[in-house]
Amino acid sequence: MPGDWEEEVKDILERAEELEKKTGRRRPIPLPSAPRPRGNPLVGLGEFLRRRVATTRDMAATGMILIFAGLLLIAIPGGRFVTGPLALIGIALLVSAYVGSVRANRSGGGDGASASGRRMWRGQYLDDD
């Protein structure tokens, strides 16, 4: 069973090469999406914030950035009013990222394992060798 998926991948790659030779062209590589036209700035801000907390890794990085930004603002006159809220938001993001990663690891995580903990390929369990 462990070698079956390797054979399937090799077979798919061989078929792709044959198709490329037959047609004489490769599958087009998708281009990056064009920038969106300017719209409501609040929608743009919301999308930016949603991307910054989309995964636990992004959430932890954003939390650390906010904490360090708060520490840097201590040195600026008048920045002390913003330091506390920034640090609290950063700490809240770090805690929620930690809780999210612990929850994902306890439920099997995103590493391709099923609920029973065994890895599957096309509906069949892979043997652990």
N, C-alpha and C positions, 0 to 999 in steps of 0.2 A: 503493500500500500504506500509506503513513503516515496517510492520512485514513480508512482502513477501520475502524480501531479507534475513531476518534472517532464515526463513524456508528453503530457498534454500541452505544457507550455512550449516545448520544442516543436510539437506538431503545429501549434498555432503560429509560431514564428516562421516555420517553413512555409506554411500556406500564405502568410503575409508576403514573404520574399517572392514566391511564385506569382502572386497577384501583381506585385510591383514590377516584376520582369515582363509579365504579360501585357500590362497596361502601359508600361513605360513611365509611370509617374508615381510619386509617393503620396501618401495621405497628407493633406495640407496640415501644417502646424497652425493651431488657432492663434490669432493675433491678440494682444492684450486689448481689453475693451477701451473704447474711446472715452475721454472724459465727458461727464454729463454736463448738460447746459446748466447755468446758474439758476437756482430756484430759491426756495425758501431757506434762509440760513439756519433756521431752527431744525429743519429736516436734515440738513447736512451735518449739523452738530450731533443730532441724535444718531445718525448712521455712524459717525466717527466714534461716539461713545459705545455703541453696540459692538463695533469691531474690536474696541479695546478691552471688552470683557466677554468676548465670544467663547474663549476656552479658559481653562484654569491657568494655563501658562500665560496667556495674555492678561488675565486678571491679576496674577501675582506680579508680573512685570509692571503693570500700571500702578499697583499698590506701592511697589518699591519706588517708582518714579515720583509718585505724589509725596511719599515720606521724605525723600531726598530734596524735592523742591521746597517742602516746608522747612527743612533744615537750612537750606540756602537763603530762604526769605527772612530768617531770623536776623541776618546781617544787614538787611536793607531797612532803613528807617520807615516805619509805617507798615512793614511787612509782617510784623508780629500778629496783626489782627487776622491774617489769612493763614498763618502757620498752624494754628490749632485745628481748624476745620480740615485743612489739607491732610494733616497727619492722621486725624481720625478717619477720614474717608480711605486713606491708604491702608491703615490698619484693618479697617472693615473689609476691604478688598482682599488683603492677604489672608485674613481668617476665613472668608468665604471661599477663596481658592483652595485653602487647605482642607476645609470640610468637603468641598466638591471632589478633590482628588482622593481623599479617604473613602468617600462614598463610591466613587468609580472603581477604586481598587477592590473594595469589598464585594461589589456586584459583578466582578469579572473583568472590568475595565474595557477599554477599547482596543485590546490587542488581538481581537479575532477569536477569543475563546467564547464558548457557549456558556449558558447558565450553569452547567455541570462542571465547567472548568476545562473541558476537553476541546481541542481545536478541531474545526471542521473545514472541509474543502468540498464544495458542491454537494452539500447534504450528507457527506460521509465523514465519520470520525477518522482523524489521522492517528497512526500509532506513534507513541512516544518512544523513540530509540535513542 
